[in-house]
């Protein structure tokens, strides 16, 4: 089993598989909710606090879920759960497919193809909403994969709330298609650049599932 998948097992709660990197956010929230529930038996004030803290803990548990996936067959598969925000021809002949991820989506990203990670570059930037055109200047992590198609670029973009991108693997790592490669905390965007000559199989507004939805067309 790939390293990123085995590591993900370290973060779990009540039998729910959680994304690697969830613990710093989730555990304090759950602990606060549990404490408020215990105190709620003796105090009305604590009972009032228990409601929002429990709801927040449940929401965080849902956000950081990391379900198993049966990886689809295809040359290029979606790196992210979300909705196709735009499909844009690039000056160099490539086509950029931008996938918007809402806070309700699974935020673990997966390798769109098998290959070797040739670079993982963190670029500082702003934090405007990921659906905004200006989000192209947001904080981001740019990935390059050496694949059967040559160099493939993927970009994880932080949003207004998502202010931390957590890469799971370093440069030089060989990855399988659909392998977990990183996490973006809260609403965000992922761009995948298809090489020249590769047709896009998805449409704007279409829902995608990481590791399952095919992005290219034969």
Secondary structure, DSSP 8 states (H G I E B T S, - for coil): --HHHHHHTTSEETTEEB-TT-HHHHHHHHHHHHHHHHHTTT-HHHHHHHHHHHHHHHHHHHHTB--------SSSB-SSSEEEEEEEE-TTS-EEEEEEE-TTS--EEE-SSSEEEEEEEEE--B---TTSGGGGGBSEEEEEEEETTEEEEEEEEE-SS---EEE-S-TT-EE-TT-EEEEE-SSEEEEEEE-TT-EE---TT-EE-TTTSB-EE-
